[in-house]
Amino acid sequence: MRMMKQTAIALAFSTLALPTFATPPALAQGAAAPLAGFWAQHSSGPELVAVPAIRLVPNSGGSGLSPALRHETRPVTVDRTMSLEVRPDGTFRWRIDKTRAGSQSDASCRVATREEKLGRVQVSGSQLIVTITGGTASAADSCNPARNQSSPVPPGEERYVVAIGGSSLRMTGSGGVDWTFARR
């Protein structure tokens, strides 16, 4: 009798179907739910920035040189603070605040920029696809208010390699992007 019970139990367990996952739930195809919540990041370091520079250029007649204002890309120390809010449906609001020196000759001059991007995110394998549908960008120069500006953020798409682990989100990408966000 005991042998029959053990056999019946073994047969019952062998017919149970156990679910298997091909992709870890944190990076399920198209799912934004693992990203849902508030994320924050802060860093300080060199970034390539277009800065104004005066250069001597040949006159149009070919004789002599004249000073001309040009923009050059240079590494500049930038303080970056970002907040990323992702809703379970994949819509997001991403605020990026950066400050940097505004002048080589006056250390008190600062340039502050803010981008607020709106749109939708999705995950495809280990890639985070950020589809930007709108937002605003602004810049303020503490020593030259005439250079202050504001404009809409154009629609577009950004792609990052993403890793989610517990309360951290790491995004890497082209141009040296390597940001680690903490869940708030």
C-alpha positions in Angstrom: 0.0 0.0 0.0 2.8 2.4 0.9 4.5 1.7 -2.5 1.3 2.6 -4.4 1.1 6.0 -2.6 4.7 6.8 -3.4 4.2 5.8 -7.1 1.0 7.9 -7.3 2.7 10.9 -5.8 5.7 10.5 -8.2 3.3 10.3 -11.2 1.4 13.4 -10.1 4.7 15.4 -9.8 6.0 14.2 -13.2 2.9 15.6 -15.0 3.2 19.1 -13.5 4.4 21.7 -16.0 6.8 24.2 -14.5 7.2 27.5 -16.2 10.6 28.5 -17.7 11.8 32.0 -18.6 13.8 32.6 -21.7 14.6 36.2 -20.7 15.1 37.4 -17.2 12.0 39.3 -16.1 14.0 42.4 -15.4 14.9 42.7 -19.1 11.8 41.2 -20.7 11.3 42.3 -24.3 9.6 45.7 -24.5 8.8 45.8 -20.8 9.3 49.1 -19.0 7.9 47.8 -15.7 11.4 46.9 -14.2 12.4 50.5 -14.9 9.3 52.0 -13.4 10.0 54.4 -10.5 12.2 57.4 -9.7 15.9 57.2 -10.5 18.7 59.7 -9.6 22.3 60.2 -10.7 25.0 62.7 -9.9 28.5 62.9 -11.3 31.3 65.4 -11.9 34.0 65.0 -14.6 35.3 66.0 -18.0 32.8 66.2 -20.9 33.3 67.5 -24.4 31.6 70.9 -24.6 31.4 73.5 -27.5 33.0 76.6 -26.1 33.6 80.0 -27.8 37.2 80.8 -28.8 38.7 83.8 -30.6 41.0 82.7 -33.5 42.9 84.6 -36.1 41.7 83.8 -39.6 42.9 85.1 -43.0 41.1 88.2 -44.4 38.9 87.7 -47.4 41.4 89.6 -49.5 44.1 87.1 -48.6 46.4 89.7 -46.8 46.6 89.8 -43.1 44.6 88.2 -40.3 41.5 89.2 -38.4 40.1 87.9 -35.1 37.0 85.7 -35.4 34.7 84.0 -32.9 34.7 80.2 -33.4 33.2 77.4 -31.3 35.6 74.6 -30.4 34.9 71.3 -28.6 37.0 70.9 -25.5 37.0 68.7 -22.4 35.5 70.8 -19.6 34.7 69.7 -16.0 30.9 69.3 -15.8 28.7 68.7 -12.7 25.8 66.6 -13.8 22.6 65.8 -11.9 19.9 63.7 -13.5 16.5 62.5 -12.4 14.5 59.9 -14.4 10.9 59.1 -13.8 9.6 56.0 -15.6 5.9 55.1 -15.3 4.8 51.4 -15.7 3.4 52.1 -19.2 6.9 53.2 -20.3 6.3 57.0 -20.5 9.1 59.0 -18.9 10.3 62.4 -17.8 14.1 62.8 -17.8 15.6 66.0 -16.3 19.3 66.6 -16.9 21.0 69.6 -15.1 24.6 70.4 -15.9 26.8 73.3 -14.7 30.3 74.2 -15.9 32.8 77.1 -15.9 31.6 79.9 -18.2 34.9 81.6 -18.6 38.6 80.7 -18.4 39.4 84.2 -17.1 36.7 84.5 -14.4 36.1 81.5 -12.2 32.9 83.0 -10.8 31.2 82.7 -14.2 29.0 79.6 -14.6 26.9 78.1 -17.4 23.9 76.1 -16.2 21.9 74.0 -18.7 18.7 72.0 -18.2 17.2 69.5 -20.5 13.8 68.0 -19.8 13.0 65.1 -22.2 9.6 63.5 -22.4 8.7 60.3 -24.3 8.6 56.5 -24.0 11.2 53.9 -23.1 11.4 50.2 -23.9 13.9 47.4 -23.4 15.0 45.2 -26.2 17.4 42.6 -24.9 20.1 44.5 -23.1 19.3 47.7 -25.0 17.3 50.6 -23.6 15.5 52.5 -26.4 14.6 56.1 -25.4 12.1 57.6 -27.8 11.9 61.4 -27.2 8.6 63.0 -28.2 9.2 66.5 -26.7 10.6 68.6 -23.8 12.6 71.8 -23.3 16.2 72.7 -23.2 17.6 75.9 -21.6 20.9 77.5 -20.8 21.8 80.4 -18.5 25.2 82.1 -18.4 25.8 84.0 -15.1 28.2 86.5 -16.7 26.6 87.0 -20.0 22.8 86.9 -19.8 22.6 87.8 -23.5 23.6 84.1 -24.2 20.6 82.7 -22.2 18.3 80.7 -24.3 15.5 78.2 -24.3 14.2 75.9 -27.0 12.1 72.7 -27.5 13.9 69.4 -27.5 13.5 67.8 -30.9 12.0 64.4 -31.3 14.5 61.6 -31.6 15.8 58.3 -30.3 18.7 57.4 -28.0 20.0 53.9 -27.3 21.9 52.7 -24.3 23.1 49.3 -23.0 21.3 48.8 -19.7 21.8 46.7 -16.6 19.3 46.7 -13.7 20.5 45.3 -10.4 18.4 45.8 -7.2 18.2 49.5 -6.7 20.7 50.6 -9.4 20.3 51.2 -13.1 23.5 51.4 -15.2 23.3 53.0 -18.7 26.3 52.9 -21.0 26.6 54.2 -24.6 28.7 55.9 -27.2 30.8 58.9 -26.4 31.9 57.6 -23.0 28.4 57.5 -21.5 28.5 55.5 -18.2 25.9 56.6 -15.8 24.7 54.7 -12.7 21.4 55.8 -11.3 20.1 54.9 -7.8 16.4 54.1 -7.2 14.8 56.8 -5.0 
